[in-house]
Amino acid sequence: MAALPRRLELFYDVLSPYSWLGFEVLCRYQNFWNINLQLHPTLIAGIMQKSGNKPPALVPAKGKYMFMDLQNLKKLYQVPIQIPKDFLFVVMEKGSLNAMRFLTAVNMENPEMLEKVSRELWMRIWSRDEDITEPQSILAAAEKAGLSGKQAKFLLEKCSTDKVKNKLKETTDTAYNYGAFGLPTIVVHVDNKSHMLFGSDRMELLAHMLGEQWLGPVPSTKKGKL
């Protein structure tokens, strides 16, 4: 009898480019590893506030390193990251609250579309330097991802409800309670235990914990186990 898939939770925010890297790798590995990947839209501002952490951009040396790091990682991970021109304004002022509420609504009402809509929002902010905060921007991303205009407007209306707001807060609290201090946060459930991993650069360790083979950020079609 085949082993049941291991539950793997990914807590992410589209404001985080490292979340995008981790998201793409784990989405690719759904076809290689015996996992049940659960995507959780999470508010990074809430994680930072609750944990007392600071965004890398607020530490000059970290910010400088991050820009160089992302340029290297986009080639390795084959993810088309481009730093927004007005980086600090986009990250620190505009934020991602509206986008993450929308993704929360998608996850609640049309979970099968969450991966595509999330990716399109990342493409807007981190590849094309486009807005993700205004209603029309969110609607455009949703429709490009495959939702109908009617569906997208319905979900956008849901964003102002307490149900969606509370769900995003609940998910953010859950990530924090697992030990999150930044995003992406990955929680892997193996042998009746939960293990929290931080960052998009813990995939080799994750593979080891799962007993699966790490084939790099862009795996080939050959599957293998340790």
Phi, psi and omega in degrees: 000132180292144179291146177291146179300141175279140181282129181230120182254133176242116176262124188212162176222136182290352174285345183260115178293330178291329173299321180298316179300312180296320178301311182295319180297313182292324175297321177295320186281355172303331182271357184239326182255154178276077184228154170249098185279123179246120183267130183234101173301128188222149181266112183295327178299322178293319178297315180298316182295315184291325184270346183078015180278165177239141175299144180305328183297338181275353175248107189311314182295321179293318180298316178298317179295319182301319180300315179292319182300314182294326177296323178285318185291329181297330177285316181295317184272349183057051176236125191282064182282133171227130181291129176302144183300315179259066190305308185296321179295317180297315186278315188270329184261310184283316177069200186220015185304311182296318180296319182286329172294321179296316179295327175297317177296318177301314182297328181281324187255323182223064186302334179293344180260358187299316181300313184292318181291320177301313182298320181292325176293320174299318179300321181296307187280322190253001176233321184250002179053050179247160182291147173231014184255328183279147181308317182294328178293316180294318177298319180297318179296316182297316181290323177295330179283346176122357175282148176286161178301322180295315179298315183298317180293322177299315180292323178297321177295326179296334184299335182271000182275153178298328181300314180287315180301315181292326179294318178296318178296318180298317179295319178297318177297321179298315178299315179299319180292335173286344181115010182295139174230002178190180179227149006283147171244129180247132175239120181250135182250108179224141178052043177062024177231152178250134181233127180263131176236140179250135172099162180275358183254023179248020186290325179294320176294320178300316178301316179300317181294328179276346186073028180249169181264133176272120184249020181090171183292339176235085187292151175280184183276000181267125181261145177209158178237156176287000000 
